[in-house]
C-alpha cells in the first residue's frame, strides 16, 4: 500500500513552491546566506518600485524606459521565478513601436509579478 506521507528532505516539504524552498535552503544560518537573502530582498523591492513607476507614469511606450526596466529585471532571472523574468525582459527589449497586444501582455504580466516579488522580498528579508 503506497504511503500518503509527504517526504521531507532537510526539513523542507517537497510540496512547497520552489521559491519558498529556495529561500529556506539558503537559510542555513550562514552569514553569507543572510547577506545574499538581504540582497535578494532589496532586488525584489527595487523591481517592484520600478515596475509601479513605469506603470503609473504610462512610460512603457518609451523604448528607453523599457530598456532600463529590462536591465533592472535581469538579475531576477537568477532567482526562482521560472522563466517569467526572461519573457518579460524579451518583450521589454522589443524596438519601437511596440505592438498594442505586446504592450497589453507586458502590462498584465508586470502587474501579476509585483505581488510575487513583494512576497519573495518578505521571505528573503525574514531569512536575512
N, C-alpha and C positions, 0 to 999 in steps of 0.2 A: 504494500500500500504506500503510495507516494506521500512524502511529508509535506504538510502545509506550512511548515515553519519557514520564516524568512531568514535566509542565510545572512550572516554578518561577518564582515571582514574588517579588522582593525576598528571595531566599534562603529562602523558606518553601515547603515542599512543600504542594501543594494537597490531598494525601491525609491530612494531619494532621487530628485532630479540631479543631473550631472553637475550643475553649478553649485549646489549646496554641498555635494560630496567633495568637490574640488576645494572649496573653502575649508571644510572640516579637515581634509587631508593635509592642507597647508598649515594647520594649527597644531603642529606637534611641539608646542612650547619652545620654539626656536626663535631667537631674536631676528634672524634673517626672514623667517616666515612671517613674523609680525610686521616687519618693515615692508615686505612685499605686499602683505594684505592691506596695509595703510596706503601704500602707493596705488594699489588697485582701486581702493575706495575713492581716493582722490580723482583717479582717472575716470571712474564712472560718474562722479559728481560733476566734473568738468564737462563731460559729454552731455549730461542732462542739461546743464546751463546753456551750452552751445546750441543744442537742438531746440530748446524753447526759444532762445533768442532768434534763431533763424526762422522759426515758425511764427513767432509773434510779429516780427518785422517784415514778414512776407518776402524774405530775401532769397528763397530757393530758386527764383528765376535768374538770379545773378550767378554766372558761371564761377566767378572768383569766390563768392561766399560758399558755393557748393564744394569747390576745391579745398578751401580751408576746413570745412566741416569734415570732408573725407580724410584729410590729413590728421585731424583730431581723433577720428574714429579708428584710424589704422591700428593703434595698439590694442583695441578691443578684439582684434582677430586672434590674439594670443590667449584670451580669456574664454571660458566655456559658454559661449553664446552660439554654438553651432556655426553655420555659415552666414547667419544674418548680417553681421557687420560687413563681411566681404561683399555680399549682394548689395547692401546699401552704398558702400564705397564705389562699387562699379557704376551704379546709377548716378551717384553724385558727380562722378567724373565725366559724365556724358557732356559733349560740347553743346553750346547754344545753337539753335534754340532747342530747349528741352520739350519734348512732346508732352501734351496735356495728360495723357494716360500715365506716362512715366512720373510726371510731377504728382499726380494723384496717388500713385502707388508709393512713391517716396514719402509723401506726407503721412499717409496712413501707417507705413512701416516705422517711421521715426516716432510717431505718437504711441505705437504699441511697444516700442523698445524702451521708452522712458520709464515706465513702471518697473520693468525688469532691471534696468540699470540702477534705479533707486533701491530696489530690494537687494541687489548684489552689493551696492555700496554699503548698505546697512550691515549685511553679513560680513563683508570684509572689515568694516570698522569694528565690529564686535570681536573679531579674531585678533585684530591689531591692538 
